[in-house]
């Protein structure tokens, strides 16, 4: 498993003066799977990350974003310390 630094860019609402909220956190790659794409010059992967260090403030921002932008029939996502 690889420890990584992660920067998430979450799109903000249209009326915001900024385009995205930067969230910096740490994580561990727990799974990596190659994706086969036609006409791709570079390799692509699906990656699963276990987040190990996210501030409580940023957790709330992520939870709000997921709540506002995911289907009510989708996965029930909750971030926990």
C-alpha positions as CSV (number, residue, x, y, z in Angstrom):
1,X,0.0,0.0,0.0
2,X,1.2,3.5,-0.8
3,X,0.8,6.5,1.5
4,X,-0.2,9.6,-0.6
5,X,-0.9,13.3,-0.2
6,X,-4.2,14.1,-1.9
7,X,-5.7,17.4,-3.1
8,X,-9.4,17.3,-4.0
9,X,-11.0,20.1,-6.0
10,X,-14.7,20.3,-5.3
11,X,-16.7,22.5,-7.6
12,X,-18.5,25.3,-5.9
13,X,-22.0,26.6,-6.5
14,X,-22.4,28.8,-9.6
15,X,-22.7,32.1,-7.6
16,X,-19.4,31.7,-5.8
17,X,-16.4,33.9,-6.7
18,X,-14.2,30.9,-6.7
19,X,-14.5,27.9,-9.0
20,X,-13.4,25.1,-6.7
21,X,-12.6,24.4,-3.0
22,X,-9.2,22.8,-2.5
23,X,-9.1,20.1,0.2
24,X,-5.8,18.7,1.2
25,X,-5.6,15.4,3.0
26,X,-3.6,12.2,3.3
27,X,-4.6,8.6,2.4
28,X,-3.5,5.1,1.6
29,X,-4.1,3.5,-1.8
30,X,-5.9,0.2,-1.0
31,X,-6.7,-0.9,-4.5
32,X,-5.7,0.0,-8.0
33,X,-7.2,-1.5,-11.2
34,X,-6.2,-0.7,-14.8
35,X,-8.9,0.6,-17.1
36,X,-8.9,-0.3,-20.8
37,X,-9.7,2.8,-22.9
38,X,-9.6,2.8,-26.7
39,X,-7.2,5.3,-28.3
40,X,-5.7,6.3,-24.9
41,X,-2.0,7.2,-25.1
42,X,-1.5,6.9,-21.3
43,X,-2.5,4.2,-18.8
44,X,-5.7,4.9,-16.7
45,X,-6.6,3.4,-13.4
46,X,-9.5,3.2,-10.9
47,X,-8.0,3.8,-7.5
48,X,-9.5,3.2,-4.1
49,X,-8.1,5.5,-1.3
50,X,-8.6,5.1,2.4
51,X,-8.4,8.7,3.8
52,X,-6.3,8.8,6.9
53,X,-6.1,12.5,7.6
54,X,-8.9,14.9,6.8
55,X,-9.8,17.9,9.0
56,X,-13.3,18.0,10.5
57,X,-14.0,21.2,8.6
58,X,-13.1,19.5,5.3
59,X,-15.0,16.4,6.2
60,X,-18.1,18.6,6.6
61,X,-17.5,20.3,3.2
62,X,-17.1,16.8,1.5
63,X,-20.3,15.5,3.2
64,X,-22.3,18.6,2.1
65,X,-21.0,18.2,-1.4
66,X,-21.8,14.5,-1.6
67,X,-25.3,15.2,-0.1
68,X,-26.0,17.9,-2.7
69,X,-24.6,16.1,-5.7
70,X,-25.4,12.4,-5.4
71,X,-28.6,10.5,-6.1
72,X,-30.8,9.7,-3.1
73,X,-30.8,6.1,-4.4
74,X,-27.0,5.9,-4.5
75,X,-24.6,4.8,-1.8
76,X,-25.1,6.1,1.8
77,X,-21.8,7.9,2.3
78,X,-20.7,9.1,5.7
79,X,-17.2,10.3,6.7
80,X,-16.0,9.2,10.2
81,X,-12.9,10.0,12.2
